[in-house]
Amino acid sequence: ARTALEGVIKILIFLLYLFLVTRMKDIRRVFEYHGGEHKSIACYEAMEELTVENVRKQRRFHPRCGTSFMILMLLIGALPPKGYRRLRAWKARLRGRVRGT
């Protein structure tokens, strides 16, 4: 229970930080561009010409986004020790399916 509580506190601190930071005009502008950067990178990686039309077709989510990774790490950190065991078991089952065993 203590580990879960610590994880929830970490997530709340992070959300409070995001809330406070978005009140700053310059940082809000950075956040506005963040999704556009993802779309531009996705367009480039799809080897499409970098035009407004092609970039608009892309998704805002990028699999190697540092922000998404940080949020994932906070969520995993909020898991109680039992959650880690379940996560390892799920990972092992998934690995077995990929190998075909």
C-alpha positions in Angstrom: 0.0 0.0 0.0 2.9 2.4 0.8 4.5 1.9 -2.6 1.2 2.5 -4.4 0.6 5.7 -2.3 4.1 6.9 -3.2 3.4 6.3 -6.9 0.1 8.2 -6.7 1.9 11.1 -5.0 4.6 11.1 -7.7 1.9 11.2 -10.4 0.0 14.0 -8.6 3.2 16.0 -8.3 3.9 15.6 -12.0 0.3 16.6 -12.9 0.6 19.6 -10.6 3.9 20.5 -12.3 2.3 20.2 -15.8 -0.7 22.4 -14.7 1.6 25.1 -13.3 4.0 25.0 -16.2 1.2 25.4 -18.7 0.3 28.7 -17.1 3.5 30.1 -18.4 2.9 31.7 -21.8 6.2 30.6 -23.4 5.9 27.0 -22.2 2.3 26.8 -23.4 3.6 27.7 -26.8 6.2 24.9 -26.6 3.5 22.4 -25.8 1.5 23.6 -28.8 4.4 22.8 -31.1 5.1 19.4 -29.5 2.3 17.5 -31.4 3.3 19.3 -34.6 6.9 18.1 -34.2 5.6 14.5 -33.8 3.5 14.8 -37.0 6.5 16.2 -38.9 8.8 13.4 -37.8 6.2 10.8 -38.7 5.8 12.3 -42.1 9.6 12.3 -42.6 9.9 8.7 -41.4 7.1 7.7 -43.8 9.4 9.1 -46.5 6.7 11.5 -47.6 7.3 15.0 -48.8 7.1 17.5 -45.9 4.0 19.4 -47.0 1.2 20.7 -44.8 -1.2 18.2 -46.3 1.1 15.2 -45.7 1.9 16.3 -42.2 -1.7 16.8 -41.3 -2.4 13.1 -42.2 0.0 11.9 -39.5 -0.8 11.0 -35.9 0.3 13.3 -33.0 1.5 10.3 -30.9 5.1 9.2 -31.6 6.4 5.9 -30.2 9.7 7.3 -29.1 8.4 10.5 -27.4 10.3 11.3 -24.2 7.1 12.7 -22.6 5.2 9.5 -23.2 8.1 7.5 -21.8 8.2 9.6 -18.7 4.5 9.2 -18.1 4.8 5.4 -18.6 7.7 5.3 -16.1 5.6 7.2 -13.5 2.7 4.8 -14.0 4.9 1.7 -13.7 6.5 3.3 -10.6 3.0 3.6 -9.1 2.6 -0.2 -9.3 2.8 -2.1 -6.0 5.3 -5.0 -5.9 2.5 -7.4 -6.8 1.9 -5.3 -9.9 5.6 -5.8 -10.9 5.2 -9.6 -10.6 2.1 -9.5 -12.8 3.8 -7.3 -15.3 6.8 -9.7 -15.5 4.4 -12.6 -15.9 2.5 -10.8 -18.7 5.8 -10.0 -20.4 6.9 -13.6 -20.2 3.6 -14.8 -21.7 3.9 -12.2 -24.5 7.5 -13.3 -25.2 6.3 -16.9 -25.4 3.7 -16.0 -28.0 6.2 -14.0 -30.1 8.5 -17.0 -30.1 5.6 -19.4 -30.9 6.1 -21.6 -27.8 
